[in-house]
Amino acid sequence: MKKSTKLIFSIIIIILTIALCIMTYLFIYAKNAANENLQHVLDAGEKVFELNSKIEELEEQLANTATISSVTNTTNSYNPMGVSIANKSVDNTVVEPQNYSRKPELVTLEVDTDTLSKIGVTLIITDNNETSYGWGKDYEVQKKENNNWINLEPSEPMIVQDIGYMLDENNQCKQNIDWSHYYGKLENGTYRIKKKVYDNKYIDLYSNEFEIK
């Protein structure tokens, strides 16, 4: 074999050896990189799991807080029918009804005829009880037919704001009533306003009569 041929074979062997070394190095590098990436993925997954666990704990705490707040607000909220407290406390202890010795005959509901129209009126409430009833925005309109008082049917269920009126120094408060949304314009006739108060039971109170002409 000629020297040139041997030299060529030697160069080829050297090149193949170098290529094999490079490929081995690349394989080992790629394997290590893959292992590192896999570890990163596992670490990230573990962190996501921990975050999900913390989120679930926070959601549970928020739900418990919202439940407690709801019970507290319900217990202390104003009832438009005059119930100032619930019949149970937060710990389910039964609260006995309170007797304030209030008398319906110490209450007057007077329609201010100067404000009267076919769609509304101002009602003047006077409550001379030492401890007044709870006065809200609820009301009904009754019409006199054949000497009988008939409740007018609203066009839809009546929804009133859960707001209580405060009496002034004269034990009075004024309620501006606009019944057009529920009753429309009243036709000619005799009417009165009916309101409910609560004193261990519901009590119906009535205004003076008024004429729509």
C-alpha positions as CSV (number, residue, x, y, z in Angstrom):
1,M,0.0,0.0,0.0
2,K,1.3,3.4,-0.9
3,K,2.1,6.0,1.7
4,S,-0.6,8.3,0.3
5,T,-3.3,5.7,0.7
6,K,-2.2,5.0,4.3
7,L,-2.3,8.7,5.0
8,I,-5.8,9.0,3.6
9,F,-7.0,6.0,5.7
10,S,-5.3,7.5,8.8
11,I,-7.0,10.8,8.2
12,I,-10.4,9.1,7.7
13,I,-10.0,7.1,11.0
14,I,-9.0,10.3,12.8
15,I,-12.1,12.1,11.4
16,L,-14.4,9.3,12.3
17,T,-12.9,9.1,15.8
18,I,-13.4,12.9,16.2
19,A,-16.9,12.6,14.9
20,L,-17.7,9.8,17.3
21,C,-16.3,11.8,20.2
22,I,-18.4,14.8,19.1
23,M,-21.5,12.7,18.8
24,T,-20.9,11.1,22.2
25,Y,-20.4,14.5,23.8
26,L,-23.6,15.8,22.1
27,F,-25.6,12.7,23.3
28,I,-24.4,13.1,26.8
29,Y,-25.1,16.9,26.8
30,A,-28.6,16.4,25.3
31,K,-29.3,13.7,27.9
32,N,-28.2,16.0,30.8
33,A,-30.2,18.9,29.3
34,A,-33.3,16.6,29.0
35,N,-32.9,15.5,32.7
36,E,-32.5,19.1,33.8
37,N,-35.6,20.2,31.8
38,L,-37.6,17.2,33.2
39,Q,-36.5,18.3,36.7
40,H,-37.6,21.8,36.0
41,V,-41.0,20.6,34.8
42,L,-41.4,18.4,37.9
43,D,-40.4,21.4,40.2
44,A,-42.9,23.6,38.3
45,G,-45.6,21.1,38.7
46,E,-45.0,20.8,42.4
47,K,-45.2,24.6,42.8
48,V,-48.5,24.6,40.8
49,F,-49.9,22.0,43.1
50,E,-48.8,24.0,46.2
51,L,-50.4,27.1,44.8
52,N,-53.6,25.3,44.0
53,S,-53.7,24.0,47.6
54,K,-53.2,27.5,48.9
55,I,-55.9,28.9,46.6
56,E,-58.4,26.2,47.9
57,E,-57.5,27.1,51.5
58,L,-58.1,30.8,50.8
59,E,-61.4,30.1,49.0
60,E,-62.6,28.1,51.9
61,Q,-61.6,30.9,54.4
62,L,-63.4,33.5,52.2
63,A,-66.5,31.3,52.0
64,N,-66.5,30.9,55.8
65,T,-66.1,34.6,56.3
66,A,-68.9,35.4,53.8
67,T,-71.2,33.0,55.7
68,I,-70.5,34.5,59.0
69,S,-70.9,38.0,57.6
70,S,-74.2,37.0,56.0
71,V,-75.6,35.6,59.2
72,T,-74.5,38.7,61.2
73,N,-76.1,41.0,58.6
74,T,-79.3,39.0,58.6
75,T,-79.5,39.1,62.4
76,N,-78.9,42.9,62.6
77,S,-80.8,44.0,59.5
78,Y,-83.9,46.1,59.4
79,N,-87.1,44.4,58.5
80,P,-89.5,46.6,56.6
81,M,-92.4,45.1,58.4
82,G,-91.1,46.3,61.7
83,V,-89.1,43.3,63.0
84,S,-86.0,44.7,64.4
85,I,-84.3,41.4,65.4
86,A,-84.3,37.8,64.1
87,N,-85.9,35.1,66.2
88,K,-82.5,33.4,66.5
89,S,-79.0,34.6,67.2
90,V,-75.9,33.6,65.4
91,D,-75.4,30.7,67.8
92,N,-79.0,29.5,67.2
93,T,-80.1,30.7,70.7
94,V,-83.8,31.4,70.6
95,V,-84.5,35.1,71.2
96,E,-87.8,35.6,73.0
97,P,-90.2,38.2,71.5
98,Q,-89.9,41.6,73.1
99,N,-93.0,43.2,74.5
100,Y,-92.8,47.0,74.2
101,S,-96.4,47.6,75.3
102,R,-97.1,49.4,72.0
103,K,-100.7,50.2,71.0
104,P,-101.9,50.6,67.5
105,E,-104.4,53.2,68.6
106,L,-101.5,55.5,69.4
107,V,-100.7,55.6,65.6
108,T,-102.3,57.6,62.9
109,L,-101.8,57.4,59.2
110,E,-102.9,60.6,57.5
111,V,-103.0,61.3,53.8
112,D,-101.8,64.8,52.9
113,T,-104.6,65.8,50.5
114,D,-102.5,68.7,49.2
115,T,-100.1,66.2,47.6
116,L,-102.8,63.9,46.3
117,S,-102.9,62.9,42.6
118,K,-104.0,59.9,40.5
119,I,-100.5,58.5,40.8
120,G,-99.4,59.2,44.4
121,V,-99.7,60.9,47.7
122,T,-97.7,61.8,50.8
123,L,-98.5,59.8,53.9
124,I,-97.9,61.4,57.3
125,I,-97.2,58.7,60.0
126,T,-97.6,59.7,63.6
127,D,-96.5,57.1,66.2
128,N,-96.9,58.3,69.8
129,N,-95.8,55.0,71.4
130,E,-93.0,55.3,73.8
131,T,-91.1,52.7,71.7
132,S,-92.2,53.2,68.1
133,Y,-93.0,50.6,65.6
134,G,-90.6,49.9,62.7
135,W,-91.8,51.9,59.7
136,G,-90.7,50.8,56.2
137,K,-91.7,51.6,52.7
138,D,-94.2,48.8,52.3
139,Y,-97.9,49.7,51.6
140,E,-101.0,48.6,49.9
141,V,-103.8,50.6,48.3
142,Q,-107.5,49.7,49.0
143,K,-110.6,50.8,47.2
144,K,-114.0,51.2,48.7
145,E,-116.6,49.2,46.8
146,N,-120.2,48.7,48.1
147,N,-119.0,49.7,51.5
148,N,-116.3,47.0,51.5
149,W,-112.6,47.7,51.3
150,I,-110.9,45.7,48.5
151,N,-107.2,45.4,48.0
152,L,-106.1,46.6,44.6
153,E,-104.1,44.0,42.6
154,P,-100.6,45.3,41.6
155,S,-99.5,44.7,38.1
156,E,-96.5,42.8,39.5
157,P,-95.2,41.7,42.9
158,M,-94.3,44.8,44.9
159,I,-90.6,45.2,45.7
160,V,-89.7,47.9,48.2
161,Q,-86.3,49.1,49.5
162,D,-85.3,47.7,52.9
163,I,-85.2,51.2,54.5
164,G,-86.7,52.3,57.8
165,Y,-88.1,55.8,58.4
166,M,-86.9,57.7,61.5
167,L,-89.5,59.7,63.5
168,D,-88.8,63.4,64.0
169,E,-89.2,65.3,67.3
170,N,-93.0,65.3,66.7
171,N,-93.0,61.5,66.5
172,Q,-93.8,61.8,62.8
173,C,-92.3,60.8,59.5
174,K,-93.5,61.3,55.9
175,Q,-93.7,58.6,53.2
176,N,-93.9,59.8,49.6
177,I,-95.9,57.1,47.8
178,D,-95.8,56.8,44.0
179,W,-98.1,53.9,43.1
180,S,-98.1,54.4,39.4
181,H,-95.6,51.5,38.7
182,Y,-97.8,48.9,40.4
183,Y,-101.4,50.4,40.2
184,G,-101.1,52.9,37.3
185,K,-103.4,55.9,37.5
186,L,-106.2,55.4,39.9
187,E,-109.7,55.8,38.6
188,N,-112.3,57.9,40.4
189,G,-113.3,56.5,43.7
190,T,-112.6,56.3,47.5
191,Y,-109.3,54.9,48.6
192,R,-107.1,54.4,51.6
193,I,-103.6,53.3,52.4
194,K,-102.9,50.1,54.3
195,K,-99.6,49.4,56.1
196,K,-98.4,46.5,58.3
197,V,-96.4,46.7,61.5
198,Y,-95.1,43.9,63.6
199,D,-95.5,43.6,67.4
200,N,-95.2,39.9,68.1
201,K,-97.7,39.5,65.3
202,Y,-98.6,41.5,62.1
203,I,-101.1,44.3,62.6
204,D,-102.9,46.1,59.8
205,L,-103.2,49.9,60.1
206,Y,-105.2,52.2,57.8
207,S,-105.0,55.8,56.7
208,N,-108.0,58.1,56.4
209,E,-110.1,57.9,53.3
210,F,-109.3,60.0,50.3
211,E,-111.1,60.7,47.0
212,I,-109.7,60.4,43.5
213,K,-111.7,62.6,41.2
